[in-house]
Amino acid sequence: MEYTLPEGRGALTHLQIAEDLQDIAPDVARYIVDFGYGEIYSRPGLTNQQRALVTIASLVTQGTERELELHVNTGLAAGLTHTEIVESVIHLIPYTGFPRVLNALYVVKQVFEQQHDETGGS
C-alpha cells in the first residue's frame, strides 16, 4: 500500500501536528518541544544529522509513515543527502523486512518529489 502525502499543504511540521491536535490534545505541542527538543535533541554526543538518521530508522521500523514524512524533511534540513536517507532505509531490510522498507521508500520518494516541486527543481 502506497502512502500518499495529503493534498494542498506543504511538508508536515511539528507546528502542523500541534495545530491538528489543538482541539483534543493542546499540551502535545509543549511535550514535543520541551521534552523532544528541549531535553533529548539538545543532548551532547550526536550531530543533528546523526539524530535525524536514528529517528528515520526508528520510524521506518515502527511503520509510522506520517511521522517519517516529517523526519525525512527534518533530515534534509539538517543536511542529509537524498542518498544518505535512501541508503539508510535500504540498510534496514534485514532488520525490519521488505514491506516496511518499501512503504518507507514510497514516503521518502514523495517527500523528495514534494521538495523538488517546492524548490522549483533544485
N, C-alpha and C positions, 0 to 999 in steps of 0.2 A: 504494500500500500504506500503510495507516494504522499508525502507531506506537502501541503500547499500553503505558502505564505498567505496570510489574509490580504485581501484586495484593499486598495485605497489608503494604505498607510505605509510609512517608512519602516525602517528597522525597529524591531521590538527593543525597548529600553526598560531599565528599572523604573523610570518615571512612568512609562506606559503601564507597567504592571501595577504600580501604586494607584494610578488613575482608574484602571479597570476594576480594581478591588476596593476602591474607596468606600463604596456604599455598604459592603458587607464586612470588610476587614481593614479599617483605616490604619491600624497600627502596623500592618505588614511592611509598609514603606520604611517606617522607622527601624524595624528589625533588620531589614535588608541593609540599610545604610549604617546603622550603629554597630550591629554585630558583624555582618558580612564584610563590609568595607572598613569600618572603624576598628574592628578587632582582628579579623582574620587576614584580610588583604594587606593590612599595614604591618604585619609581622616581618621581621628581617629573614633573610636566607634564600629567598627566591626572587627572581626578576618578575616583572609583570607578564612577560611572555611565557615564562615557565608556569606561572599561576594559571594563565589562560589555557595552556596545553593540558594541565592537570584537570582543570574544570571541564574542558571539552571532552576529555577521555572519560571522566566520571559520568557526564551526561549521556554520552553515547552508550555506555554500558547499562545505564538505567533506562534507556529508551525514552528520554524526555525531549522530544523534538522541539517543542515550543521554547524551552529554556536553552536548548542547543543553539537555536537561531540567535538568541540574544548573545550567547557567549562566543559564537563564531564572529559576530560583529565586534565584540569586546576584544577578541584575539587579534583581529585585523587592526583595530585601533591601537592595540599595544605594539604593533609592528610585526606580527606574524605574517609570513607569506602564504599565498594560496597553497604552495607545495608543502610547506610545513604542516598546515592544517590537514590537507588531504592525506599525506603520508602518516600522520599521527592517527587518523581514523582508520586507515587501512591496517596499520600495525595492530589494531585491536581485534582483527578477525580471529586469531586463535584463542583469544581470551573471552570474547563475548559472542562470537558467531557471525555468520554472514547476514542473517536478517536484520539485526540491529545496526550493523555497519552499513548495509545497503540503505536502510532508512536514513541513517545519519548522512550518508553521501548525497542523498537527494536534498536534504536540508542545506548542506554545505553548498551544493551546486546552485540552489535557488538564492542563497544569500549572496554568492559571488555574482550571479546574474543581476540581482537587485542592486548591488553595489556598482556594477558596470553601468546599469541604466541611470542610476542617480548621479554618477560622476561623468556621464557622457562618454563612456567608453574607456576611461583610463583605469 
